[in-house]
Amino acid sequence: MSLEALALRVLLPSFAGPTLPEEWARLLGEGLGGICLFGSNLTGRAEDARALTDAVRRARPGALVAVDEEGGDVTRLHARTRSPVLGAAQLGLVDDPALTTATGRAVAADLVAAGIDLDLGPVADVNSHPDNPVIGTRSFGSDPGLVARHVVAWVSGLQAGGVAACVKHYPGHGATAQDSHLTLPLLDDPVDVLRSRDLPPFAAAVDAGVAAVMTSHISVPALDPDLPATLSAAVLATLREELGFEGAIVSDALDMAGASGGRGIPAAAVLALAAGADLLCIGPDKEAALVREIQTAIVDAVREGRLTEERVADAARRVEGLRLVVGARGLDTSSPSGSDYSTTGGSDCSTADPAVARRAVVVEGGLPDLAGARVVSFDTPANIAVGDVPWGIDPDVVVAPGGALPDGPLVVQVRDAHRRPEVLAMIGALPPTAVVVEWGWPGPYDGATARICTRGSSRPMVAAVEDVLRGAGWSR
């Protein structure tokens, strides 16, 4: 294989739109490693997703197709309708590993129907920092042992269903208070803390045979005082040498500020490969010209002695190894039925049952009489990983923090209220006829009104919360 083809084989970029552009088909034909699908590529219709993945494989039969499908808050296939399965924090609270395994299998069924063979999930981060702005409900919890057993359960279900799992974000993003999409977060703890708190879920996933591990764009001075984890040979060596991982190391998206800020995406790609990453995610909605720039940067780095061809060839070999996880069953060649994914395996799993979701609902305080109550959502932005998607119960009114609230009984929906002083101030002024529904990570709460904690939004959780509210007289 030529050096130019090797440089493409280790890339996992994404284009904009639901159809494969001609210039991207050419990149695939020349050896591009695969395509990562984001919200802009998916219409919500299973047949559209399958048409797109079929087009990718017509251009290159061996190409990977990847997606972030974590369940709960983070879904790409169901971005318009909410995920049909419980999210990680909900599963962690229930703490039934069999249910978590079934959830992984259900997600695999959706992905197989769509022609997707690499899932960038589950999250293996231990959410030990309650103010974490980017992990939160995407984590199974704040206890390393609990997170480890549910990561193993989810991975086992997903890979048994024929989809390669990629646990993330190594060596652990859960103890940070910044979002690596926007800046370079600092994980300033000694190595023994990292080993006892952050690494156990990743070690358990490796022992369980996970196909891939994704890096994080965080600074870990105890391991490398200079470079982010994704670009650090010292950090990635702990994954290979201490945890014994032999699969593919996948970078988080290199367009994120934590990786490419101040250096650019092509330079970050070269550094990530040199550090030991194998498959480089680039980020959503990119131009083919950027892929060419990255390809050129990798080729030039080899020719100039800053990167060895052997390292690029090794990365390409590990990328090809991801196909072994799904190679035994191949991709389902039948056409998906229905207008969306509700007819696929996700909705048949017990995790989609509102009665099961009810086990993850926590009600704090006595609910008031909610007859005639209107649903109000506080308009606060989601983190970038979640994106601009529906959440919670469809509201009657959307109010910006600081705005006027309607009179009468209210169901007030918030996300991560403990991180938003302006939201806490509004909650503190609510009348006793209101109830707060916290759809994010449930932080400290001293409000006078009752609170319902959901640990994330999903279709079954919305149905479960609606049932709880109807028990208090809400009638919509």
C-alpha positions as CSV (number, residue, x, y, z in Angstrom):
1,M,0.0,0.0,0.0
2,S,1.3,3.4,-0.9
3,L,2.2,6.0,1.8
4,E,-0.6,8.2,0.5
5,A,-3.1,5.4,0.8
6,L,-1.9,4.6,4.3
7,A,-2.3,8.2,5.3
8,L,-6.0,8.0,4.3
9,R,-6.6,4.6,5.9
10,V,-6.1,6.0,9.4
11,L,-8.7,8.8,9.0
12,L,-12.3,8.8,10.1
13,P,-13.8,12.2,8.9
14,S,-17.3,13.3,8.2
15,F,-19.0,15.4,5.5
16,A,-22.2,17.4,5.7
17,G,-25.6,16.2,4.5
18,P,-27.4,12.8,4.1
19,T,-25.9,11.8,0.8
20,L,-22.3,10.8,-0.1
21,P,-20.6,13.6,-2.1
22,E,-18.7,12.5,-5.2
23,E,-15.3,13.9,-3.9
24,W,-15.8,11.8,-0.7
25,A,-16.5,8.7,-2.8
26,R,-13.2,9.3,-4.5
27,L,-11.4,9.6,-1.1
28,L,-13.0,6.3,-0.1
29,G,-11.9,4.7,-3.4
30,E,-8.3,5.8,-2.6
31,G,-8.4,4.0,0.8
32,L,-10.1,6.4,3.3
33,G,-10.5,4.4,6.6
34,G,-14.1,5.2,7.1
35,I,-16.8,7.8,7.8
36,C,-18.2,9.0,11.1
37,L,-21.9,9.9,10.9
38,F,-23.2,12.9,12.8
39,G,-26.7,14.5,13.1
40,S,-26.4,16.4,9.8
41,N,-25.9,13.0,8.0
42,L,-29.0,11.4,9.4
43,T,-32.7,12.2,8.7
44,G,-34.2,9.9,11.3
45,R,-35.4,7.5,8.7
46,A,-33.7,4.0,8.8
47,E,-33.9,3.6,5.0
48,D,-32.0,6.9,4.5
49,A,-29.3,5.9,6.9
50,R,-28.9,2.5,5.2
51,A,-28.8,4.1,1.7
52,L,-26.0,6.3,2.9
53,T,-23.9,3.5,4.5
54,D,-24.5,1.3,1.4
55,A,-23.2,4.2,-0.7
56,V,-20.1,4.4,1.5
57,R,-19.4,0.7,1.0
58,R,-20.0,0.8,-2.7
59,A,-17.1,3.3,-2.8
60,R,-15.0,1.1,-0.5
61,P,-16.3,-2.2,0.7
62,G,-13.9,-2.3,3.7
63,A,-14.7,1.1,5.0
64,L,-15.8,1.6,8.6
65,V,-18.9,3.5,9.4
66,A,-19.0,4.9,12.9
67,V,-21.4,6.9,15.0
68,D,-21.8,8.2,18.6
69,E,-24.8,6.2,19.8
70,E,-24.6,6.1,23.6
71,G,-28.4,5.9,24.4
72,G,-30.0,8.5,26.6
73,D,-28.9,12.0,26.0
74,V,-26.4,11.3,23.2
75,T,-28.0,9.8,20.1
76,R,-27.5,10.4,16.4
77,L,-29.9,7.9,15.0
78,H,-32.8,9.2,17.1
79,A,-31.8,12.8,17.4
80,R,-35.2,14.0,16.3
81,T,-37.3,11.7,18.5
82,R,-35.1,10.9,21.6
83,S,-33.3,7.7,22.2
84,P,-35.5,4.6,22.7
85,V,-33.2,3.2,25.4
86,L,-32.1,4.4,28.8
87,G,-28.9,6.4,29.1
88,A,-25.8,5.4,31.1
89,A,-26.6,7.3,34.3
90,Q,-30.1,5.9,34.4
91,L,-28.7,2.4,33.9
92,G,-26.1,3.0,36.6
93,L,-28.7,4.1,39.1
94,V,-30.8,1.0,38.4
95,D,-27.6,-1.1,38.7
96,D,-28.9,-4.1,36.8
97,P,-26.0,-5.3,34.6
98,A,-28.4,-7.6,32.7
99,L,-30.5,-4.6,31.7
100,T,-27.4,-2.8,30.6
101,T,-26.3,-5.7,28.5
102,A,-29.8,-5.8,26.9
103,T,-29.4,-2.1,26.2
104,G,-26.1,-2.7,24.4
105,R,-27.7,-5.4,22.3
106,A,-30.7,-3.1,21.5
107,V,-28.3,-0.4,20.3
108,A,-26.4,-2.9,18.2
109,A,-29.7,-4.0,16.5
110,D,-30.3,-0.4,15.5
111,L,-26.8,0.1,14.2
112,V,-26.7,-3.2,12.2
113,A,-30.0,-2.2,10.5
114,A,-28.4,1.1,9.6
115,G,-25.2,-0.5,8.3
116,I,-23.0,0.9,11.0
117,D,-20.2,-1.2,12.5
118,L,-18.3,0.9,15.0
119,D,-20.1,2.6,17.9
120,L,-18.1,5.4,19.6
121,G,-19.5,4.3,23.0
122,P,-20.0,3.6,25.8
123,V,-18.6,6.3,28.0
124,A,-16.2,4.8,30.6
125,D,-15.5,8.0,32.4
126,V,-16.2,8.1,36.1
127,N,-18.2,11.3,36.7
128,S,-16.4,12.2,39.9
129,H,-16.7,16.0,39.4
130,P,-20.4,17.0,39.9
131,D,-19.8,20.2,37.8
132,N,-18.4,18.4,34.8
133,P,-20.0,20.2,31.8
134,V,-19.5,17.5,29.2
135,I,-19.7,14.0,30.8
136,G,-22.5,14.1,33.4
137,T,-25.4,11.8,32.6
138,R,-23.3,10.1,29.8
139,S,-21.4,8.3,32.7
140,F,-22.8,5.3,34.5
141,G,-21.9,7.0,37.8
142,S,-19.4,8.3,40.2
143,D,-18.1,5.0,41.6
144,P,-15.3,3.3,39.6
145,G,-16.5,-0.2,40.4
146,L,-20.1,0.5,39.3
147,V,-19.0,2.2,36.2
148,A,-16.6,-0.7,35.4
149,R,-19.3,-3.4,35.6
150,H,-21.8,-1.5,33.5
151,V,-19.2,-0.6,30.9
152,V,-18.4,-4.3,30.6
153,A,-22.1,-5.2,30.4
154,W,-22.8,-2.6,27.7
155,V,-19.7,-3.5,25.6
156,S,-20.7,-7.2,25.9
157,G,-24.2,-6.6,24.6
158,L,-23.1,-4.3,21.8
159,Q,-20.3,-6.6,20.5
160,A,-22.5,-9.7,20.9
161,G,-24.8,-7.9,18.6
162,G,-22.1,-7.6,16.0
163,V,-21.0,-4.0,16.5
164,A,-17.5,-2.9,17.6
165,A,-17.5,-0.9,20.8
166,C,-15.1,2.1,21.5
167,V,-15.0,3.0,25.2
168,K,-14.1,6.6,25.9
169,H,-12.5,9.0,26.9
170,Y,-9.1,7.6,28.0
171,P,-7.6,8.1,30.6
172,G,-10.8,9.6,32.0
173,H,-12.6,12.9,31.5
174,G,-14.9,12.6,34.5
175,A,-12.9,14.6,37.0
176,T,-12.6,17.7,34.9
177,A,-14.6,20.9,35.1
178,Q,-14.1,22.1,31.5
179,D,-15.3,20.9,28.1
180,S,-12.5,19.7,25.8
181,H,-14.6,20.9,22.8
182,L,-13.9,24.4,23.9
183,T,-10.6,24.4,25.8
184,L,-7.9,22.0,27.2
185,P,-9.2,20.7,30.5
186,L,-6.8,20.0,33.3
187,L,-6.7,16.7,35.2
188,D,-4.3,17.7,37.9
189,D,-4.2,14.6,40.1
190,P,-1.3,12.2,41.0
191,V,-0.9,9.0,39.1
192,D,-2.1,6.8,42.0
193,V,-5.5,8.7,42.0
194,L,-5.8,8.2,38.3
195,R,-5.1,4.5,38.6
196,S,-7.7,4.0,41.4
197,R,-10.4,6.3,40.2
198,D,-10.3,6.7,36.5
199,L,-8.6,3.7,34.9
200,P,-10.6,0.7,36.4
201,P,-13.5,1.0,33.9
202,F,-11.0,1.1,31.0
203,A,-9.1,-1.8,32.4
204,A,-12.3,-3.8,32.8
205,A,-13.3,-3.1,29.2
206,V,-9.9,-4.2,27.9
207,D,-10.2,-7.4,29.9
208,A,-13.6,-7.9,28.4
209,G,-12.3,-7.6,24.8
210,V,-13.4,-4.2,23.8
211,A,-12.5,-3.5,20.2
212,A,-11.4,0.2,20.5
213,V,-10.6,2.9,23.1
214,M,-11.0,6.6,22.4
215,T,-8.6,9.2,23.8
216,S,-9.5,12.4,25.6
217,H,-8.2,15.9,24.8
218,I,-7.2,16.7,28.4
219,S,-4.0,17.7,30.1
220,V,-2.6,15.1,32.6
221,P,0.6,16.7,34.0
222,A,1.3,13.6,36.2
223,L,1.9,11.7,33.0
224,D,2.8,14.4,30.5
225,P,3.3,18.1,31.4
226,D,3.4,19.3,27.8
227,L,0.9,17.5,25.5
228,P,-2.9,16.6,25.7
229,A,-3.6,12.9,26.2
230,T,-4.5,12.3,22.6
231,L,-1.1,13.6,21.5
232,S,0.9,12.1,24.3
233,A,3.0,9.0,23.8
234,A,3.4,8.8,27.6
235,V,-0.4,8.7,28.2
236,L,-1.1,6.3,25.4
237,A,1.7,4.0,26.6
238,T,-0.2,3.4,29.8
239,L,-3.1,2.0,27.8
240,R,-0.8,-0.3,25.8
241,E,1.7,-1.3,28.5
242,E,-0.2,-1.1,31.8
243,L,-3.6,-2.2,30.6
244,G,-2.4,-4.4,27.8
245,F,-4.7,-3.1,25.1
246,E,-3.9,-4.4,21.7
247,G,-6.9,-3.0,19.7
248,A,-7.4,0.2,17.9
249,I,-6.8,3.5,19.7
250,V,-9.3,6.1,18.3
251,S,-8.8,9.8,18.8
252,D,-11.6,12.0,19.9
253,A,-12.5,14.6,17.2
254,L,-9.4,16.5,16.3
255,D,-11.4,19.7,15.5
256,M,-11.9,20.1,19.2
257,A,-10.0,22.9,20.9
258,G,-8.4,20.5,23.4
259,A,-6.5,18.9,20.5
260,S,-6.0,21.3,17.7
261,G,-6.2,24.7,19.5
262,G,-3.1,26.7,18.6
263,R,-1.7,24.1,16.2
264,G,-4.4,23.2,13.7
265,I,-6.0,19.9,12.8
266,P,-3.3,18.5,10.4
267,A,-0.6,19.1,12.9
268,A,-2.7,17.5,15.7
269,A,-3.2,14.5,13.4
270,V,0.5,13.9,12.9
271,L,1.2,14.2,16.7
272,A,-1.7,11.8,17.5
273,L,-0.3,9.2,15.2
274,A,3.2,9.6,16.5
275,A,1.9,9.2,20.0
276,G,0.2,5.9,19.2
277,A,-3.3,6.7,18.1
278,D,-4.5,4.6,15.2
279,L,-7.8,6.0,13.9
280,L,-8.2,9.7,13.8
281,C,-11.7,11.2,14.1
282,I,-11.8,14.6,12.5
283,G,-15.2,16.1,13.5
284,P,-18.5,16.8,11.7
285,D,-19.4,18.6,8.5
286,K,-15.9,18.9,7.0
287,E,-14.7,19.6,3.5
288,A,-12.9,17.0,1.5
289,A,-10.1,19.6,1.2
290,L,-9.3,19.3,4.9
291,V,-8.9,15.5,4.5
292,R,-6.4,16.2,1.7
293,E,-4.5,18.6,4.0
294,I,-4.3,16.0,6.7
295,Q,-3.2,13.3,4.3
296,T,-0.5,15.6,3.0
297,A,0.6,16.5,6.5
298,I,1.0,12.8,7.4
299,V,2.9,12.0,4.2
300,D,5.2,15.0,4.7
301,A,5.9,14.1,8.3
302,V,7.0,10.6,7.2
303,R,9.3,12.0,4.5
304,E,10.8,14.6,6.9
305,G,11.4,12.0,9.6
306,R,8.9,13.3,12.2
307,L,6.8,10.2,11.8
308,T,7.7,6.7,10.7
309,E,6.0,4.8,7.9
310,E,6.0,1.8,10.2
311,R,3.9,3.6,12.8
312,V,1.3,4.6,10.1
313,A,1.3,1.1,8.7
314,D,0.8,-0.3,12.3
315,A,-2.1,2.1,12.8
316,A,-3.7,1.0,9.5
317,R,-3.3,-2.6,10.6
318,R,-5.1,-2.0,13.9
319,V,-7.9,-0.1,12.0
320,E,-8.4,-3.1,9.8
321,G,-8.5,-5.3,12.9
322,L,-11.8,-3.5,13.9
323,R,-13.4,-5.3,11.0
324,L,-12.7,-8.7,12.8
325,V,-15.3,-7.8,15.4
326,V,-18.1,-7.7,12.8
327,G,-16.5,-9.8,10.1
328,A,-18.0,-13.1,11.3
329,R,-21.6,-11.9,10.8
330,G,-21.0,-9.3,8.1
331,L,-23.5,-6.5,7.7
332,D,-27.2,-7.2,7.5
333,T,-28.1,-6.8,3.9
334,S,-31.9,-6.7,4.4
335,S,-33.6,-3.4,3.9
336,P,-34.9,-1.7,7.2
337,S,-38.6,-1.3,7.4
338,G,-40.6,1.6,8.8
339,S,-40.1,5.4,8.6
340,D,-37.8,5.6,11.6
341,Y,-35.8,3.3,13.9
342,S,-38.8,2.5,16.2
343,T,-39.3,-0.8,14.4
344,T,-35.7,-2.0,15.1
345,G,-34.3,-3.8,18.1
346,G,-33.9,-0.7,20.3
347,S,-37.6,-0.4,21.0
348,D,-38.0,-4.2,21.7
349,C,-35.5,-4.1,24.6
350,S,-36.9,-4.1,28.2
351,T,-35.0,-0.8,28.7
352,A,-37.6,0.9,26.5
353,D,-40.4,-0.1,28.9
354,P,-41.5,2.9,31.0
355,A,-42.0,0.6,33.9
356,V,-38.3,-0.3,33.8
357,A,-37.4,3.4,33.4
358,R,-39.5,4.2,36.4
359,R,-36.9,2.4,38.5
360,A,-34.5,5.2,37.6
361,V,-36.9,8.0,38.6
362,V,-36.1,9.6,41.9
363,V,-38.8,11.8,43.5
364,E,-37.6,14.2,46.2
365,G,-40.4,15.6,48.4
366,G,-44.2,15.3,48.0
367,L,-45.7,16.3,44.7
368,P,-48.3,19.1,44.8
369,D,-51.7,18.9,43.0
370,L,-50.7,19.2,39.3
371,A,-54.1,19.4,37.8
372,G,-54.0,21.9,35.0
373,A,-50.2,22.3,35.3
374,R,-48.3,23.6,32.4
375,V,-44.9,22.3,31.4
376,V,-42.1,25.0,31.3
377,S,-38.6,24.3,30.0
378,F,-35.8,26.6,31.0
379,D,-33.9,27.4,27.8
380,T,-30.3,26.5,28.5
381,P,-27.8,25.1,26.0
382,A,-26.9,21.4,25.9
383,N,-23.3,20.5,25.9
384,I,-21.8,20.0,22.4
385,A,-21.7,16.2,22.7
386,V,-25.5,16.1,23.2
387,G,-26.3,18.8,20.6
388,D,-29.5,20.7,19.9
389,V,-32.0,17.8,20.3
390,P,-35.4,17.4,22.0
391,W,-35.2,16.7,25.7
392,G,-37.7,16.1,28.5
393,I,-41.5,16.4,28.0
394,D,-42.6,18.5,25.1
395,P,-43.1,21.9,26.8
396,D,-46.1,24.2,26.7
397,V,-43.8,27.2,27.3
398,V,-40.0,27.8,26.9
399,V,-38.5,30.5,29.1
400,A,-35.0,32.0,29.1
401,P,-33.4,32.1,32.5
402,G,-34.6,35.3,34.2
403,G,-37.8,35.4,32.1
404,A,-41.3,35.5,33.4
405,L,-43.1,32.3,34.4
406,P,-46.8,31.6,33.8
407,D,-49.2,31.6,36.7
408,G,-50.7,28.5,38.2
409,P,-49.2,25.0,38.8
410,L,-46.1,24.3,36.9
411,V,-43.8,21.5,35.9
412,V,-40.5,23.2,35.5
413,Q,-37.8,21.4,33.4
414,V,-34.1,22.1,33.9
415,R,-30.8,20.5,32.9
416,D,-27.8,20.6,35.3
417,A,-29.4,23.4,37.4
418,H,-26.7,23.2,40.0
419,R,-24.2,24.6,37.5
420,R,-26.3,27.6,36.5
421,P,-26.8,30.3,39.2
422,E,-29.4,32.0,37.2
423,V,-31.5,28.8,37.0
424,L,-31.1,28.2,40.7
425,A,-32.3,31.7,41.4
426,M,-35.5,31.0,39.4
427,I,-36.0,27.7,41.2
428,G,-35.7,29.4,44.5
429,A,-38.6,31.7,43.7
430,L,-41.0,29.0,42.5
431,P,-44.3,28.7,44.3
432,P,-45.2,25.5,46.2
433,T,-47.6,24.6,43.4
434,A,-44.6,23.8,41.1
435,V,-42.4,20.8,40.7
436,V,-38.9,20.7,39.3
437,V,-37.8,18.0,36.8
438,E,-34.0,17.8,36.6
439,W,-33.1,16.1,33.3
440,G,-29.3,16.5,33.9
441,W,-26.9,15.3,36.5
442,P,-28.7,15.9,39.9
443,G,-26.5,18.3,41.9
444,P,-27.2,19.6,45.4
445,Y,-30.7,20.9,45.9
446,D,-32.2,22.9,48.6
447,G,-35.3,24.2,46.8
448,A,-38.6,24.4,48.6
449,T,-40.5,22.6,45.7
450,A,-40.4,18.9,45.0
451,R,-37.8,17.6,42.6
452,I,-37.9,14.7,40.1
453,C,-34.5,13.5,39.1
454,T,-34.2,11.6,35.8
455,R,-30.4,11.4,35.1
456,G,-30.9,12.1,31.4
457,S,-33.5,12.2,28.7
458,S,-34.8,9.3,26.7
459,R,-38.1,8.1,25.3
460,P,-38.8,5.6,28.1
461,M,-37.7,8.1,30.8
462,V,-40.1,10.8,29.4
463,A,-42.9,8.2,29.5
464,A,-42.0,7.3,33.1
465,V,-41.9,10.9,34.3
466,E,-45.3,11.6,32.6
467,D,-46.7,8.6,34.5
468,V,-45.4,10.1,37.8
469,L,-46.9,13.5,37.0
470,R,-50.2,12.0,36.0
471,G,-50.3,10.3,39.4
472,A,-50.3,13.8,40.9
473,G,-53.2,15.0,38.7
474,W,-51.3,16.3,35.6
475,S,-53.6,15.4,32.7
476,R,-51.9,16.3,29.3
